[in-house]
Amino acid sequence: MRIRDLLLILAAAVGGATAGAAAQECLSGDALADQRALATLRADSEAACPYATYDGTPGRHRGDYRRCAAAVLDAALGGGRLRGECRKTALRGIKGATCGGDRVACGRVHTGPASTPLSCRVKPAAACRDRAAFRAAVCTPETHCDEAVDWMAATALDPRANGPFGVGVRTLTLVKDSVVAPGTPRALATLVWYPTAPSAAPIDPTLAGVVDAPLAAAGAPYPLLLFSHGSCGLASQSTFLTALLASHGYVVAAPPHPGNTLADGSGCAAATALVQSAVERPADVRFVTDQLLAATLQVGAPLFGAIDATRIGMSGHSFGGHTTFKVVAADARFRVAVALAPIVPLVGGQPPVLAVPSLFMLGQIDSVLGGYALTDLDDVRAAYDAAQPPKYLVEIAHAGHYAFANGCFPGPDCAPPATLTQDEAHAVVRRWVLPFLERHRRGDTTAAAFFAAPPTGVLVRQQ
């Protein structure tokens, strides 16, 4: 197929009615099947037309890549692996490939009137410059404009990818008195992830970091984020996120909550354990924060100079989300809140009012909230409504309660291919959490672009 023929097909797809016009548009309604089919097409195209081999030499220009990829598309359509309604979307993806010469995906965040707040053009890197109507960025390592818009929001940040640092991790065993039983010691084997040298090794597969690696002091002090695990969870339950944040220049600390961890066996979910844990958890977090801030001032300590005490945030999953509300309400040191599928602490049926920048995230098929949990998805939405701006509510289609943890229990929340896989869900969670923190802990205004045009499969409210 000649490049002219490909462009004619694209023009026809854009301008005319497609066959089966009564059929559902691509990526509308229940879009997960279309998303997966397009992802498979991209993988098949890479196998048949290896992107890196189209380097601009004779026979390996962008037009050659487009012809090869168009043939793969035709085969997918002919074989029924891609719906005809998705032809236009697939062709747009092919057209937005950057291979075949000195080209990049140049993302554009529009500051003036535009049909969409985000866009992308394939052009030489030197030509990717700000203009009066938009702010431009080279979206490496993305090689296709559609991916640059969906995953990088037309900026230079890819929240799915590790940042410039390696990840160190250490365990700090900190002992405090129990709140419920004063005089009883409560040992908190707290995991701390932090930036280290990019070449640090070996990475512990369970902790997702290099154990006891030295702190990358050159970038310090770093923002601190506390993370509270879910009921019957573990401090290491969400390393897909905690380690990622460390690689982008954050210190992340996750204390366990004794009596309400997986190590406590079936008793962790007993009514007494839950009531006691609701009291103990906020004190656990605040105590660990005290100890970390003391350690950052201790000359010669492993975390000396690591933490910026003016940039502390609180986060948590499920019961850890409940803890997040309580901690932020009680302690002014915590200046942002990230509540992931949170159990909302209701008082008189009303949610608390978060008065700091907040990000709420939930999976729309969560069977725990509204199941054995005492609150439901509407309570999370009500907590968002009650919060003071700036605030964001991100709802993920086809994801459930465990989208925010490493593992998932088979069931309604975790039943691929009807639901997102853990890898798919984790990519979406990263796409929102990191930009939120960059915006509200680092003051990076470019990160606001991530909330400007949500990709398919995500519903966003913000104020």
VOGU-3710 file (C-alpha; in Angstrom, 3 decimals, decimal comma):
1> mrirdlllil> 0,000/0,000/0,000  1,410/3,398/-0,979  1,488/6,199/1,542  -0,955/8,160/-0,618  -3,419/5,270/-0,407  -3,069/5,167/3,366  -3,792/8,883/3,646  -6,852/8,503/1,399  -8,143/5,753/3,675  -7,614/7,988/6,675
11> aaavggatag> -9,412/10,893/5,022  -12,342/8,671/4,100  -12,538/7,331/7,643  -12,594/10,840/9,093  -14,920/12,448/6,624  -17,428/9,793/5,664  -19,806/7,392/7,324  -18,152/4,069/8,098  -19,660/0,722/7,328  -22,003/-0,342/10,091
21> aaaqeclsgd> -22,661/3,205/11,267  -25,236/1,884/13,705  -22,506/-0,050/15,521  -20,923/1,378/18,620  -18,113/3,865/18,020  -14,594/2,766/18,809  -13,607/3,350/22,450  -17,137/4,257/23,494  -19,418/2,481/25,909  -17,676/-0,614/27,249
31> aladqralat> -14,326/0,333/25,709  -12,051/-2,238/27,346  -12,268/-4,731/24,459  -11,367/-2,016/21,935  -8,484/-0,803/24,095  -7,092/-4,317/24,301  -7,555/-4,924/20,588  -5,683/-1,712/19,760  -2,901/-2,645/22,179  -2,628/-6,057/20,529
41> lradseaacp> -2,508/-4,386/17,122  0,364/-2,167/18,314  2,234/-5,248/19,556  1,588/-7,106/16,291  2,817/-4,091/14,341  6,005/-3,994/16,381  6,592/-7,695/15,696  6,024/-7,339/11,954  7,554/-3,868/11,574  10,171/-3,447/14,328
51> yatydgtpgr> 10,083/0,231/15,126  13,816/0,627/15,756  14,720/-0,694/12,316  12,999/2,244/10,581  15,954/4,586/10,911  15,574/6,730/7,803  17,912/4,726/5,586  16,676/3,718/2,094  13,561/1,607/2,422  13,281/2,347/6,138
61> hrgdyrrcaa> 11,560/5,749/6,163  8,339/6,697/7,964  6,350/5,962/4,808  7,773/2,453/4,732  6,760/1,948/8,364  3,253/3,212/7,651  2,819/0,817/4,751  4,000/-2,108/6,857  1,795/-1,167/9,816  -1,214/-0,586/7,529
71> avldaalggg> -0,856/-4,139/6,226  -0,943/-5,438/9,807  -4,060/-3,345/10,397  -5,754/-4,739/7,302  -5,022/-8,270/8,506  -6,476/-7,514/11,945  -9,637/-6,062/10,432  -9,974/-8,929/7,973  -9,446/-11,496/10,715  -12,004/-9,904/13,028
81> rlrgecrkta> -9,400/-9,092/15,677  -10,268/-5,383/15,471  -13,696/-3,880/14,889  -14,160/-1,862/11,733  -15,261/1,097/13,836  -11,689/1,252/15,196  -10,018/1,650/11,784  -9,847/5,449/12,062  -8,313/5,285/15,550  -5,750/2,721/14,434
91> lrgikgatcg> -4,781/4,734/11,356  -4,339/7,820/13,486  -1,973/5,825/15,670  0,045/4,724/12,657  0,231/8,262/11,324  1,514/9,450/14,711  4,543/7,125/14,762  7,865/8,964/15,017  10,178/6,417/13,400  11,970/6,697/10,076
101> gdrvacgrvh> 14,151/9,706/10,711  14,972/12,442/13,168  11,489/12,889/14,598  9,924/13,000/18,053  6,446/13,060/19,547  6,034/16,765/20,288  3,313/17,159/22,902  1,358/20,391/23,052  -0,595/21,651/26,054  -2,821/24,388/24,683
111> tgpastplsc> -3,037/27,638/26,605  -5,268/29,357/24,078  -8,460/28,347/22,207  -8,245/24,809/20,814  -10,549/21,905/20,029  -8,724/19,852/22,652  -6,465/20,905/25,527  -3,793/18,346/24,552  -2,360/17,387/21,172  0,775/15,966/19,597
121> rvkpaaacrd> 2,683/16,385/16,333  5,539/14,381/14,825  8,437/16,740/14,098  12,184/17,257/14,605  13,128/17,784/18,234  14,558/21,227/17,440  11,150/22,314/16,119  9,324/21,241/19,279  9,107/24,661/20,888  6,604/26,691/22,880
131> raafraavct> 4,279/28,975/20,979  1,848/31,661/22,068  -1,059/29,195/22,032  0,594/26,143/23,585  3,431/24,799/25,691  5,471/22,130/23,884  7,486/19,168/25,205  9,414/16,286/23,669  7,541/13,223/24,895  10,340/10,706/25,074
141> pethcdeavd> 10,422/7,753/25,367  7,019/7,524/23,627  7,236/6,653/19,957  3,580/7,316/19,057  1,629/10,520/19,516  -1,521/8,820/20,793  0,447/7,255/23,652  2,174/10,579/24,360  -1,206/12,252/24,860  -2,896/9,453/26,822
151> wmaataldpr> -0,028/8,521/29,136  2,192/11,609/29,250  -0,497/14,290/28,836  1,702/15,884/26,143  4,402/16,650/28,740  7,908/15,340/29,394  6,725/13,145/32,302  5,839/9,461/31,898  4,306/8,449/35,252  4,428/4,749/34,361
161> angpfgvgvr> 8,211/4,761/34,053  10,803/4,903/36,792  12,373/8,286/37,364  16,037/9,318/37,338  16,908/7,690/40,687  17,434/4,144/41,759  15,310/2,923/44,654  16,742/2,226/48,086  14,715/0,593/50,838  15,379/0,003/54,503
171> tltlvkdsvv> 13,427/-1,236/57,496  13,291/0,967/60,576  11,995/-0,803/63,670  10,378/1,925/65,730  8,704/1,205/69,066  5,930/3,255/70,642  3,306/2,821/73,347  -0,076/1,471/72,385  -2,905/3,993/72,501  -5,489/1,342/73,365
181> apgtpralat> -3,306/-0,320/76,035  -0,900/2,300/77,427  2,396/0,821/78,609  2,230/-1,951/76,014  5,021/-1,637/73,418  3,968/-1,487/69,801  6,787/-2,326/67,360  6,441/-0,770/63,913  8,791/-2,367/61,375  8,461/0,541/58,978
191> lvwyptapsa> 9,536/0,260/55,348  11,145/3,381/53,878  11,770/3,775/50,159  14,072/6,606/49,066  16,166/7,785/46,105  19,564/6,189/45,595  22,081/5,953/42,759  20,567/4,866/39,416  23,057/1,986/39,195  22,299/0,591/42,658
201> apidptlagv> 21,832/-3,200/42,801  20,625/-5,829/43,496  16,922/-5,043/43,716  15,026/-7,062/46,301  12,005/-8,421/44,388  9,742/-8,354/47,436  10,561/-4,814/48,504  11,205/-3,417/44,988  14,378/-1,642/46,072  18,026/-2,100/46,975
211> vdaplaaaga> 18,153/-2,944/50,659  20,093/-0,383/52,731  21,470/1,410/49,663  22,980/4,835/50,442  20,749/7,869/50,028  21,220/9,955/46,890  22,111/13,034/48,898  22,648/15,351/45,920  18,913/15,705/45,306  17,896/15,999/48,960
221> pyplllfshg> 15,878/17,077/50,818  12,952/15,195/49,291  9,187/15,359/49,880  7,917/12,730/52,333  4,800/10,628/51,764  3,373/8,333/54,438  1,469/5,268/53,218  -1,024/3,301/55,331  -1,889/-0,223/54,206  -5,359/-1,737/53,978
231> scglasqstf> -7,041/-3,912/56,590  -5,188/-7,236/56,901  -2,574/-5,858/54,522  1,167/-5,314/54,707  3,495/-2,332/54,623  4,844/-3,747/51,341  1,416/-4,189/49,745  1,777/-1,441/47,108  5,417/-1,430/46,026  4,265/-0,840/42,433
241> ltallashgy> 3,577/2,719/43,617  5,847/3,328/46,618  9,018/2,322/44,749  8,006/4,306/41,667  7,632/7,462/43,766  11,074/6,942/45,317  12,581/6,746/41,821  11,077/10,174/41,115  12,599/11,787/44,188  10,260/11,050/47,092
251> vvaapphpgn> 10,806/9,413/50,454  7,899/7,036/51,105  7,369/5,466/54,528  4,904/2,648/55,217  4,432/1,490/58,820  2,603/-1,734/59,586  -0,419/-1,576/61,867  0,014/-4,513/64,305  -3,177/-6,414/65,009  -4,527/-5,537/61,577
261> tladgsgcaa> -1,909/-7,044/59,243  -1,739/-10,218/57,189  0,778/-11,560/59,709  -1,939/-11,454/62,384  -3,891/-14,199/60,627  -7,658/-14,385/60,576  -7,873/-12,296/63,742  -6,847/-9,218/61,772  -10,432/-8,803/60,564  -12,147/-9,409/63,890
271> atalvqsave> -14,433/-6,614/65,037  -12,271/-5,875/68,074  -9,120/-5,676/65,948  -10,784/-3,262/63,543  -12,059/-0,983/66,301  -8,666/-0,935/68,025  -6,823/-0,410/64,746  -8,976/2,598/63,911  -7,605/4,186/67,083  -4,002/2,978/66,784
281> rpadvrfvtd> -3,393/3,709/63,109  -3,302/7,537/63,148  -0,959/7,471/66,133  1,280/4,954/64,306  1,612/7,285/61,340  2,274/10,407/63,381  4,872/8,636/65,538  6,718/7,313/62,484  6,686/10,808/61,001  8,207/12,194/64,204
291> qllaatlqvg> 10,960/9,577/64,093  11,762/10,183/60,429  12,009/13,930/60,926  14,359/13,318/63,851  16,462/10,953/61,725  16,809/13,484/58,938  18,463/15,870/61,437  20,839/13,253/62,865  24,320/13,689/61,387  25,686/10,359/60,195
301> aplfgaidat> 22,278/8,623/60,159  21,363/6,783/56,925  18,557/9,271/56,226  20,424/12,406/57,317  19,218/15,342/55,243  16,713/13,188/53,356  13,392/14,863/54,143  11,908/18,299/53,561  9,708/18,836/56,620  7,612/21,419/54,755
311> rigmsghsfg> 6,516/18,930/52,069  4,824/16,016/53,834  1,826/14,133/52,465  -0,434/11,312/53,620  -1,816/8,418/51,607  -3,486/5,100/52,169  -5,540/2,296/50,676  -8,918/1,111/51,989  -8,629/1,201/55,818  -5,433/3,155/55,119
321> ghttfkvvaa> -7,643/5,700/53,363  -9,682/5,930/56,569  -6,376/6,535/58,363  -5,495/9,223/55,827  -8,611/11,234/56,686  -7,887/10,963/60,410  -4,197/11,894/60,159  -4,725/14,918/57,924  -7,506/16,226/60,181  -5,318/15,911/63,291
331> darfrvaval> -1,893/17,027/62,089  -1,176/20,184/60,092  2,200/18,844/58,960  0,407/16,724/56,348  -0,336/19,060/53,478  -1,742/16,745/50,804  -3,956/13,641/50,933  -4,140/10,669/48,558  -7,079/8,399/49,408  -7,153/5,167/47,386
341> apivplvggq> -10,477/3,273/47,529  -10,848/4,719/51,034  -13,202/3,621/53,760  -14,617/7,017/54,683  -14,960/7,818/58,406  -18,530/9,098/58,614  -19,761/11,161/61,539  -23,528/11,368/61,744  -23,623/10,033/58,197  -21,468/12,895/56,945
351> ppvlavpslf> -17,944/12,635/55,513  -15,041/14,625/56,961  -13,875/17,781/55,215  -10,348/17,600/53,830  -8,829/21,075/53,844  -5,625/20,220/51,944  -5,103/19,384/48,237  -6,604/15,931/47,827  -6,759/13,102/45,312  -9,506/10,495/45,654
361> mlgqidsvlg> -9,279/7,370/43,516  -11,692/4,460/43,214  -12,458/1,517/40,976  -15,998/1,602/39,641  -16,575/-2,132/40,205  -15,282/-2,101/43,804  -17,148/-4,881/45,642  -15,493/-4,218/49,025  -16,758/-0,668/49,454  -20,448/-1,262/49,887
371> gyaltdlddv> -19,769/-4,919/50,716  -18,315/-5,722/54,117  -16,858/-2,205/54,387  -18,977/0,295/56,252  -18,944/2,856/53,442  -19,550/2,674/49,709  -18,526/4,400/46,493  -21,083/7,156/46,967  -19,509/7,964/50,323  -16,173/8,459/48,562
381> raaydaaqpp> -17,869/10,761/46,074  -19,514/12,631/48,950  -16,109/13,024/50,632  -14,809/14,531/47,405  -17,805/16,901/47,299  -17,124/17,983/50,889  -13,381/18,544/50,418  -11,976/22,001/49,886  -10,276/22,708/46,537  -7,945/21,909/44,957
391> kylveiahag> -9,387/18,409/44,788  -9,610/15,576/42,266  -11,766/12,464/41,979  -10,532/9,768/39,582  -12,793/6,786/38,862  -11,308/3,848/36,954  -13,656/1,747/34,839  -13,223/-2,050/34,990  -11,152/-1,814/38,183  -12,027/-2,819/41,724
401> hyafangcfp> -10,791/-2,495/45,272  -7,407/-4,122/44,730  -6,274/-1,978/41,810  -4,221/-0,103/44,428  -2,350/-3,133/45,805  0,239/-5,468/44,282  -2,022/-8,509/44,427  -5,670/-9,186/43,793  -8,009/-11,843/45,106  -9,903/-13,627/42,292
411> gpdcappatl> -13,479/-12,425/42,295  -15,659/-9,638/40,927  -12,905/-7,048/41,437  -10,268/-9,131/39,698  -11,521/-11,236/36,817  -9,574/-10,463/33,611  -10,351/-10,124/30,772  -13,651/-8,663/32,006  -11,668/-6,448/34,386  -8,286/-4,767/34,156
421> tqdeahavvr> -5,268/-6,907/34,931  -3,124/-5,751/37,848  -0,482/-4,404/35,458  -3,124/-2,432/33,543  -4,657/-1,049/36,728  -1,285/-0,131/38,211  -0,347/1,864/35,120  -3,545/3,896/35,487  -2,960/4,496/39,216  0,588/5,730/38,570
431> rwvlpflerh> -0,674/8,029/35,810  -2,677/10,049/38,335  -0,849/9,781/41,673  2,582/10,939/40,512  1,339/14,036/38,597  -0,870/14,993/41,565  2,137/14,908/43,888  4,361/16,694/41,388  1,784/19,454/41,164  0,993/19,810/44,846
441> rrgdttaaaf> 4,245/18,785/46,567  6,781/20,081/44,051  4,819/22,958/42,586  5,226/21,676/39,019  2,403/23,469/37,209  2,967/21,457/33,996  1,627/18,367/35,819  -1,845/19,966/35,769  -2,076/18,839/32,128  -2,676/15,254/33,302
451> faapptgvlv> -6,090/16,270/34,592  -7,021/18,278/31,485  -8,156/15,476/29,164  -8,657/12,053/30,777  -8,088/9,082/28,443  -10,718/6,453/27,756  -11,658/4,355/30,774  -11,260/7,074/33,391  -13,764/9,581/34,738  -12,318/12,683/36,399
461> rqq> -13,873/15,471/38,445  -11,768/18,345/39,697  -12,084/21,725/41,268
//
